[in-house]
Amino acid sequence: MKSKQKQKTLVGVYLPPSYIEGLDRLVEEKLYPHRNEAIRLAIRDLLKYHKLTENEESDFCDSCGKGRIVDVIEYNGNPLGVCWRCWDELATFQKKIQKKK
């Protein structure tokens, strides 16, 4: 039996050009590694807001969903529980953003 964290379903959606442009800008500014991650985190936050997520997911990394949470950092103004791999990647993104300022 596969673990719950590895099960993912591909969902296709039609988005207006302005949404795509906005997603691309977030990726270009290194706020997210790719469009997929920005969309996934937006949906996760929406479900958390409406209290529709399962509690067991909270033990796993909010970014990749695979590793166990080792730290909670502020990312884009929100708390983000991350595993070691994602923590390192996000720290690198934040350093790049600070260099641009």
C-alpha positions in Angstrom: 0.0 0.0 0.0 1.4 3.4 -1.0 1.8 6.1 1.7 -0.8 8.9 1.6 1.9 11.5 1.0 3.0 9.9 -2.3 -0.4 9.7 -3.8 -1.1 12.7 -6.1 -3.7 13.3 -8.8 -3.1 15.5 -11.8 -5.8 18.1 -12.1 -6.0 20.3 -15.2 -7.6 23.8 -14.9 -8.1 26.6 -17.4 -6.7 29.9 -16.0 -7.0 33.4 -17.5 -3.9 34.9 -19.0 -3.5 37.3 -16.1 -3.3 34.4 -13.6 -0.6 32.7 -15.7 1.4 36.0 -16.0 1.1 36.5 -12.2 2.3 32.9 -11.5 5.2 33.4 -14.0 6.2 36.6 -12.2 6.2 34.8 -8.8 8.5 32.2 -10.3 10.8 34.7 -12.0 11.1 36.6 -8.7 12.1 33.3 -7.1 9.2 33.4 -4.6 8.3 29.9 -5.8 10.4 27.3 -7.6 7.7 26.7 -10.3 4.0 27.4 -11.1 3.0 24.0 -9.8 4.3 24.7 -6.3 2.6 28.2 -6.1 -0.7 26.7 -7.1 -0.4 23.7 -4.7 0.5 26.0 -1.8 -2.4 28.3 -2.6 -4.9 25.4 -2.6 -3.3 24.0 0.7 -3.8 27.4 2.4 -7.4 27.7 1.1 -8.2 24.2 2.6 -6.4 25.1 5.8 -8.4 28.3 6.1 -11.7 26.4 5.7 -10.4 23.7 8.0 -10.8 21.0 5.3 -7.4 19.4 5.5 -6.6 16.2 7.5 -4.5 16.6 10.6 -2.1 13.9 9.7 -0.7 15.9 6.8 0.7 18.5 9.2 3.6 16.2 10.1 4.9 16.4 6.6 6.7 19.2 4.8 4.3 21.9 3.5 6.5 22.4 0.5 7.2 18.9 -0.9 4.8 16.8 1.2 7.5 14.1 1.6 9.9 14.9 4.4 9.1 15.3 8.0 8.9 18.9 9.3 12.1 20.0 11.0 11.5 23.7 11.2 8.7 26.3 10.7 9.7 29.4 8.8 7.9 32.5 7.6 7.6 32.3 3.8 5.6 35.0 1.9 4.1 36.1 5.2 2.8 32.7 6.2 4.2 29.9 8.5 5.6 27.1 6.5 6.7 23.7 8.0 9.6 22.4 6.0 11.9 19.4 5.8 15.7 19.7 5.6 15.8 19.6 1.8 13.2 22.3 1.3 14.6 24.4 4.2 17.9 24.6 2.3 16.2 25.4 -1.0 14.0 28.1 0.6 17.0 29.7 2.4 18.8 29.8 -1.0 15.7 31.5 -2.6 15.5 34.1 0.2 19.2 34.9 -0.2 18.7 35.5 -3.9 15.7 37.8 -3.2 17.7 39.8 -0.6 20.6 40.3 -3.1 18.1 41.8 -5.6 16.9 44.4 -3.1 
